Amino acid sequence: SPVIVWFRQDLRIKDNPALSAAAESGRPVIPVFILDDESPGKWKAGGASRWWLHHSLTSLASDLKALGAPMVLRSGHSASALDQLVKESGAGAVFWNRCYEPHARERDEDIKSSLKARNIDVQSFNASLLAEPWTVKNKSGDPFRVFSPFWRSVRSELDPGTPLEAPSSLKAPDAALPSENLGDWGLLPTQPDWAKGFEPVWTPGEAGARDRLIGFFDHGARHYAGGRDRPDKPYTSALSPHLHFGEISPRQIFAAIQLVRDEIGEKNAEKFLSEIGWREFSVNLLFHFPHFPERNYQDKFDNFPWIDNQAALKAWQTGQTGYPIVDAGMRELWTTGWMHNRVRMIVASFLIKHLLIDWREGEKWFWDTLVDADLANNSASWQWVAGSGADAAPYFRIFNPITQGEKFDPDGDYVRKWVPEIARLPNKYLNQPWEAGPLILKEAGIELGKTYPEPIVDHKAARDRALMAFQSLKDAA
Ligand code: FAD
């Protein structure tokens, strides 16, 4: 009887343990992807992720077809869609690679027991982590809550093995199974096409991921340790959406790093690997603390005096805060579906601390607009910036959007690219246009409040207000 391979966040044919195991079984293989907007609840894929998914599935479908087993597309609740497929195909086994989101774990547990109760063989594999979260524990047997000891522990024992080759071919079942049409799923935007800026930047799919990694090793990786904080330079890998959708595995990345270690330099190699480590750490947090995306990890933040300010939230979302580095980041996000990590920290800090808006509003916006939106990384990072997380920046460390811009975008290239209406300002005023006198503004063609906003809050006053709000938590404690 056939084996169903249920694809989820492992949209690749190389180093895919579930697919390889199915191929090795010698049985006909039915690869399936189910568009399930029910089980994730409020965390169903956002707009930018759906754009990515459409293209990634197109690429995977073509690779699977070339191997001999056409992909079947279904939609609806995963459990019923799988049940239906098992019935139609007479499959005797279902293989998948593990997911770690709380809703996915619950879903998979239920499906596993229901299939097993009907004598269907179910096998699950690790395809997206260097270390399974339940295997990484501190000396007292508890999960790590701080990154450095977590990573030291994982790194010291790291031996993920050799990545698997793609199966050389797959046997298809005798009768083709009905498949839905990807085009009918409506994953792509219609009018307005807000994703037109994604196309020149991204090539979703396994080949695109591979090219991105090679390009990174050829260029950015050599500057990574010292330059990864520079949003004006292409020094980071931009692999995050590829990793999220499983178009490349951390094991493949680890193996590739070993080959280029000398070329890119030990320090760069280890720093890059440790960022992959942050991804592992986020999954570790989400696995052990499943409420991370919705609830403050530190309870005391439950009493934080957040402000509900829709106008300020909108200004932040649309890149109209009057702080150029913040606006540049938010526009990069809207246009390309991605934002540089340093700028993510700056814009998140601005929302939480300068505007006193609940971090969950920012998390929600990122969820919808990022092509790499990832429940573990997104929630862990937002709580990190808020100071409410496990291994978090202290709340009172408030990023100054002026000096951050000056330090990490020293020539102003990044701001000028995304906020062209102030491009003609001299560097000295680029991160604080309101400080330029009327003459300079006029020469630069800027009318503050008209062609570019006045700052929506005053930095110093906002900083003091945030510190007071934080103090109120301490006083209450
Ligand atoms: P590189 O520097 O090349 O790093 C390589 C890989 O390591 C990344 O692709 C990513 O998988 C992982 N990584 C790097 N930095 C981090 C980090 N700080 N935390 C966890 N993993 C990391 N990342 C997401 O993948 N999805 C998200 O939804 C997400 N939301 C974020 C929200 C906020 C507020 C902040 C501050 C950060 C967020 N990040 C998120 C983490 C980080 O910004 C991105 O992973 C990184 O910018 C991706 O760019 P890159 O691939 O060039 O990274």
Residues whose N, C-alpha, C, O or C-beta is under 5 A from the ligand:
A	BS01	FAD	T236 S237 A238 L239 S240 L243 E275 I276 W278 R279 S282 M339 H340 N341 R344 M345 A348 D372 A373 D374 N377 N378 S381 W382
